Amino acid sequence: MGEKDVAKKIKRLEKDMLRAAKNLEFDKAAELRDQLKKLRESVFLSPL
């Protein structure tokens, strides 16, 4: 996955997570938060 693709996916997950929380869909928001965390960890902890 390229750098731009990862950035787009992070932005989409953040937007979806905030929308879910706003709509009181807290389970969905938590799922999205966890996906976001895993994606960020995989990007920032991967060897260069």
Secondary structure as the mmCIF struct_conf table of DSSP 4:
data_model
#
loop_
_struct_conf.conf_type_id
_struct_conf.id
_struct_conf.beg_label_comp_id
_struct_conf.beg_label_asym_id
_struct_conf.beg_label_seq_id
_struct_conf.end_label_comp_id
_struct_conf.end_label_asym_id
_struct_conf.end_label_seq_id
HELX_RH_AL_P HELX_RH_AL_P1 GLU A 3 LYS A 22
TURN_TY1_P TURN_TY1_P1 ASN A 23 LEU A 24
HELX_RH_AL_P HELX_RH_AL_P2 PHE A 26 PHE A 44
BEND BEND1 LEU A 45 SER A 46
#
